[in-house]
């Protein structure tokens, strides 16, 4: 189980997150925290990844970490003030996102 806190940040990129046991995948890159013992903390600067916004620790058997949450210029309340995510199993992690605006089709017909 992981408790993932999110730190919103204005960015023009995205992050895809998934979990397999103690392995966290960020945009396909694996970060294996299996060796992190109970009560230990791995400082942010020891993790070579721009998506971490703080240390990773193990408390009561659960990994706890903070990731950056990229968002556009005008995030919704859900994205600007996200709730922590607690994973219950393996697989993709659904992050709060805002829907992309639908752009109207521009017609060049000059009939």
C-alpha positions as CSV (number, residue, x, y, z in Angstrom):
1,X,0.0,0.0,0.0
2,X,1.2,3.5,-0.8
3,X,-0.1,6.9,0.4
4,X,0.6,9.4,-2.3
5,X,0.4,13.1,-1.6
6,X,0.2,15.4,-4.5
7,X,1.9,18.8,-4.9
8,X,0.2,20.8,-7.7
9,X,2.5,22.6,-10.1
10,X,1.9,24.6,-13.3
11,X,3.5,22.5,-16.0
12,X,2.8,21.6,-19.6
13,X,3.7,18.0,-19.3
14,X,2.0,14.9,-17.7
15,X,2.9,12.1,-15.4
16,X,1.5,8.6,-15.6
17,X,1.7,6.7,-12.3
18,X,1.3,3.0,-11.6
19,X,2.1,0.7,-8.8
20,X,3.3,-2.9,-8.5
21,X,4.0,-3.9,-4.9
22,X,6.7,-1.5,-3.6
23,X,7.6,-0.4,-7.1
24,X,6.3,2.9,-8.3
25,X,6.3,3.6,-12.1
26,X,6.4,7.2,-13.3
27,X,6.1,7.6,-17.1
28,X,7.3,4.0,-17.3
29,X,10.4,4.5,-15.2
30,X,10.5,2.1,-12.2
31,X,11.4,3.1,-8.6
32,X,11.8,0.1,-6.4
33,X,11.3,1.0,-2.7
34,X,11.2,-2.6,-1.5
35,X,14.5,-2.3,0.2
36,X,13.3,0.7,2.3
37,X,12.9,-0.7,5.9
38,X,10.2,0.2,8.3
39,X,10.6,3.6,9.9
40,X,13.2,4.7,7.3
41,X,13.1,7.8,5.1
42,X,14.8,8.2,1.7
43,X,15.5,11.9,1.1
44,X,14.2,13.5,-2.0
45,X,17.7,14.4,-3.3
46,X,18.6,10.7,-3.2
47,X,15.9,10.0,-5.8
48,X,17.0,10.9,-9.4
49,X,13.6,12.0,-10.6
50,X,12.0,15.4,-11.1
51,X,8.5,14.1,-10.1
52,X,9.2,13.6,-6.4
53,X,8.4,16.6,-4.3
54,X,9.6,15.2,-1.0
55,X,11.1,12.2,0.8
56,X,9.8,8.6,0.6
57,X,9.2,6.8,3.9
58,X,7.8,3.6,5.2
59,X,5.4,3.8,8.2
60,X,3.4,0.9,9.5
61,X,4.3,-1.1,6.4
62,X,3.0,1.6,4.0
63,X,5.1,3.7,1.7
64,X,4.4,7.5,1.9
65,X,5.6,9.9,-0.7
66,X,4.7,13.2,-2.5
67,X,4.6,13.6,-6.2
68,X,4.3,16.7,-8.4
69,X,0.9,17.0,-10.0
70,X,1.1,19.0,-13.3
71,X,-1.8,21.2,-14.2
72,X,-2.7,23.9,-16.7
73,X,-3.2,27.6,-16.3
74,X,-6.6,27.5,-14.5
75,X,-6.9,24.2,-12.5
76,X,-10.1,23.2,-10.9
77,X,-10.4,22.9,-7.1
78,X,-10.0,19.2,-7.4
79,X,-6.6,19.6,-9.1
80,X,-5.4,22.7,-7.2
81,X,-6.2,21.1,-3.8
82,X,-5.9,17.3,-4.4
83,X,-6.7,14.7,-1.8
84,X,-4.1,12.1,-0.9
85,X,-4.3,8.9,-2.8
86,X,-4.1,5.6,-1.0
87,X,-3.4,2.6,-3.3
88,X,-5.0,-0.7,-2.4
89,X,-3.4,-2.8,-5.1
90,X,-1.3,-3.0,-8.2
91,X,-2.1,-1.1,-11.4
92,X,-2.5,2.4,-12.7
93,X,-3.1,5.3,-10.2
94,X,-5.8,7.7,-11.2
95,X,-4.6,11.3,-10.7
96,X,-7.0,14.3,-10.6
97,X,-7.0,16.0,-14.0
98,X,-9.0,18.7,-15.7
99,X,-10.6,17.9,-19.0
100,X,-9.0,19.5,-22.0
101,X,-11.1,22.2,-23.6
102,X,-12.9,21.2,-26.7
103,X,-11.7,23.4,-29.6
104,X,-14.4,24.4,-32.1
105,X,-13.6,23.4,-35.6
106,X,-12.7,26.3,-37.8
107,X,-14.1,26.2,-41.3
108,X,-12.1,27.7,-44.2
109,X,-15.0,27.3,-46.6
110,X,-15.7,30.5,-48.4
111,X,-18.9,29.6,-50.4
